[in-house]
Amino acid sequence: MIRQVGSAAARAGYRWCAALALAMAGCNGASSPESTSTPQVAVVLWAAAAEFPLAPVVAAYRKESGVPIEIVHGGDSPPARTDLVLTADTGALWAMAEQSGLRPVYSNALEANVPAALRDPDGMWFGVSWRPLVIVYDPREVPEEAALPGYAALAEERWRGRLCLSTSRLAANRLLLAALIAELGEQAAEDAVRGWVANLAVTPLASGRELLAAIAEDRCDIGIVDAGVIAAAPEQSAVALSAPRALFAVVTAAGATRHATNPDGAAALLEWLSAEAAQAIVAAESSALPVHPRVAASPRMHGTFPPGPVQVAQAASRLGAAALLAERAGYD
């Protein structure tokens, strides 16, 4: 395993130091292997992802590594002493990276454990769980062969008066609009959303759970919802689902902060969050999918959901355009 944190110059210095390790007791005065070990340095973790099973994951890491984890909650942004950020708001992570608030982590393990669609291409953050956005429908009203190739197809006239959507103010829906812009271009995405609005059976609903209830109550036939809501909601038996080929997702992700006092500890914890032991806890203890390709999803998550080609990072960079598009299209 190769893990490198920080700038290219720092990585070059690391390699130079390693090359001298056989001939020297240490580099820049570092102590020899026989020196007395020092206590493990705590990792400060700022967490803003209520659906992530943080307590059991952190407890397992502490038991395995002996590294203390200080968890910080609250606030709109992490405090200055934060080493690692964990959040379901990938738009916030993208903004932190753009404002030089995160540092890249270069890791063979992370690249193997986290599919490219669920991580930042520059290594600024990596997904640790994900919840795909799927098309749900009433199987009594929509034949199985009518399963749709993509979200934009819900703008077709055959769905006039049959569509339910939750409000565009939900982070998941705002990210979906941004993903459509990344995939289709802004004009085609706006045309699709205008078609959605024209097809609505009811005004946009407050939540995914309300959308499932509306389908169960015959107020509409089809809609878009976070698959994690289906897993957690008793109304799930009333709907069938279709996963678009270009499947988009809400991702809980983590990144090391630029000014971390313990960057190596942050990188080690980030790697562990993506590894099989932690991912098995994600599958068992949450209504989300593990990112690790060898960890099976919980039976609560109905269906198979390979992440699509639309990268979450590409969508996060278009959130501003998505907000304007929703306003122009009349999607409340």
N, C-alpha and C positions, 0 to 999 in steps of 0.2 A: 504494500500500500504506500502511495506517495501522497502526502498532504502538505501543501504550501500555503501560507497565508501572507498577504501583503503585496508589496510592490515587486517589480522585476529585479530591482537592485537588491532588495532584501533576499529574494530567492537566490540570486547569484552569490551573495555572501554566505547563505546557508550551504550551498554546494561547495564553495571554497573551503569553508570550515570543515565540512564533512570529509573532504579529500585529505586534510591534514590530521584527521582523527587518529590514524594509525601511528603517526609519528609523534604526536604531542599528547600530553595529558588532558588538554582542553584547548579552547579557542577563546582569545580575549580574557584569559585568566580564569576560565571556568574550572570548577573542581573536577578531580578525577572520579571514575566510577566508584572508587572505594570510599568516597566522602559520605558522611552521615546524611541520610535522606531528610528532606524538609517536609513539613505538612503540606497536604494538597491545598492548592489555592482555589477558593470558591469561584464559581461562575455565576455572574449576575444575569438573570434571565427576565426580560420584560415580556409578559404574556398578555395578549389581547385576542384570544380565540376561545370563546366560552365552550364551543362544541368539542374541542380537542381534549382527550383524556389525560390532562397534564399530571394530575396527582399520581396515578399508577405508573406512568412513564418515568417521571422524575424519581419516584421511589425505587424503581428497578435499576435506573442508572446509578443512583447513589450506592445501592447494594453491590452492583457489579464493579464499579470503578473506585468507590470510596471518596469520590469528589463531591464536596458540598455544593449544593445549588441554592442560591438565594433568589426567590421568585418575587418579582415586583409587578403589581397590578395597578390599573388606574391611570388616568391622564390621557391626553390625546397623543402624546409622544413619549418615548422612553427617556428616563433620566440620563444625565451625562455619564454616569458610572456603569451603564449597561454594557454587557459583553455580547449578548445574543438577543435578538428580537424574534418573537414568535407571534404571528398575527394571521387572521383570516382575510385581512384587507390587503390584497396584493397591490392595489393602487397606492396605498401608503408606502409599501416597500419599494415600489418603483420610484416614487417621489423621493424617498430617502436615498436611494442609489443615485438618482440624478443630482441631488444636492450634496453628494459626497459624504453621506451619513453612514454608508456601509462600505465594507472592504471585501474584496473578492477572496473566496476560498477555493484553492485549486486542489482537487481531491479525486483520485481514481475511484475511490469507494463511492463518493457521492454521484459521480457521473454514471457509475454502474447501477446504483440503487434507485436513482430518480430519472424517469423518462425525460427527454429533452423538452417535451411540451409542458412539463410541470416545473421547470426551473428557469432561472435567468440565464441567458446565453453567455453572459460574462462572469458567471459564478458569484453574483452578488447575493442571491437567495435561492433556496431549494425547497420544493414542496415536501411536506411531511404527511399530509393527508389530502384527499380531494373528494368533492361531491359533484358528480356530473349533472348537467342540466338536460333533462330528457323531455320528450313530448309524451304527454299522458292523454288517454282518450277512453271514452266509454265503449267497451267492446260490444254493447248492445246496439250502438248507433253507428259505429265506425268499423267497417270490416277490416280484418287483419291485413288484407292485401293493400289497404289504403295507407299503410305505414309510410311516413314521409322521409324523403332523403335528407332534409335539412330544415332548420328553423324558418328560413325565408319562405318555404312552401306554404306556411300558414297564412300567407297573404293571398293565396289563390281564392277565387270567387266561390268555390264550392264550400268554403268555410264561413260564408256570410251568415252572421247571426248565430254562429255555433262556437265561437272562440272565447275562452277565458284567459286573462292574463293577470298576474299580480302586478302591483304598482312598479313603475320604473324607478321609484325612489329606493327600492331594495338594492343593496349592493350587488347581488347576484345578477339582477336584470340589467343594471347599469353596465356591468362587465360584459354581459351578453351582447348588448348593443355595441360596445367597443370591439368585441370580437367580430361581429358582423362587419363593422367598418374595416377591420384588418383583413378579413377574408374576401369581402365583396367590393370594397371601395365605398366611399361615403355616399355617393348618389344612389347606388343600388341598395345599400343598407337602408337609406331613408325611404326609398320606394317600398321596401319590404315592411318597414315599420308602419308606414301609412296604410298599407294593406291590412296589417294586423288591426289597427284602430278601426278601420272600416268594417272588419269582420266581428267585432266584439259583440257578445251576447249580453254582457253586463259591464258596468264600469270597472276599471281595474281594481282588483281586490287587495286587501291589506297584507296578505301572506300566502305562502304556498299551501298551508293547511286549509285556508278558506277556499282556495282554488280547487283542491281535491273534493271538499265538501260540495262545492257548486256542481261539479260533474256528477257526484253521487246523487244529488237532488234534482238532476235533469235540467239545471239552469243553463248548461252548456255541454258540449260534447268533447272538447279537446282543449289542450293548453300546454304550457311549459312550466316545469317545476324542478326544483332541486331534488335529486333522487334520495338524498338523506331525509327529506321530509316524508317521502313515501315510506321509508323504512320505519320511521318513528310514529306514523299516523295510523289510527285505526281504520281510516277510510281507504287504505291502500287496496283492499279487496275489491273495491268498486271500479278500479281503473286498470287498464293495460298500458304498457309503455313501449315507446320506440326510441332507440338511441340513434340520433343522426350520425352520418358517416364522419362529418367534421364535428366531433363531439367536444363541446366546451364545458369547462368545469370551474367551480369555485374552489380555490386552493388555499389551504392553510400552509404557510411557509415560514421559514426562518432564515435569518442572515446575521452575520457577525458585524458589529458596529465598527466604524472607522477608528474611533478612539477607545476601543476596548482595552482595559487594563490586563485582561487575561485572554488574548486572542487565540492562543493555542488551546486553552480550555474550551473556548467557544467553538472552535473548529471540531474538536474531539466530540463535544456534545452534539453538534450538528450532524456529524457522521453517524453517531449512535442513533439519533432520531430517525435516520433513514434506513437503518439496518434491520435485519429480520426480527430480532427480539422486540424492539420498540414497535415495529410495524404490526406484529401479531397482537400487541396490546391495542393499537389503534383499531384493528379489525374487530376485536372482541368487545371493546368498551365504548365504541362511538357509532354514530350513524354516518360514517364516512368510509371511503375506500383507502386501503393502504397504497402508498406509492410504489413500494418495492414489488417488482414483477413476480417474485417467487412466493409472495405471501398471499394466501387466499382471502377473499373478501368474506365478510359475515354472510350467512344465509339470509339475513334480513335484507341485504342489498340484492334486489331481484334483477337478474339479467347480467350480461357481460358488457363491460364498459372500457374498451381500450381508449386511452386518450387520443383525441383527434389531432390533426395537423396544425390547428390554430394554437399558437403558443400563448400562454397566459401573459407572458411579458409583453408580447405585441399588443394584446388587448389593453393591458394596464396603461400603456403609453397613450392610449386614445380615449381615456375616460372623459377628458374635457370635451372632446368632440361628441362623445356619446350623450352627454348632458344637453348640449345644444340641439342635437338631432331629436332627442325625445321631446324637447319643447316645440321644435318646428313641426313635428309630426302629430302633436296633440296627444302624445302618450303620457298620461299623468303618472 
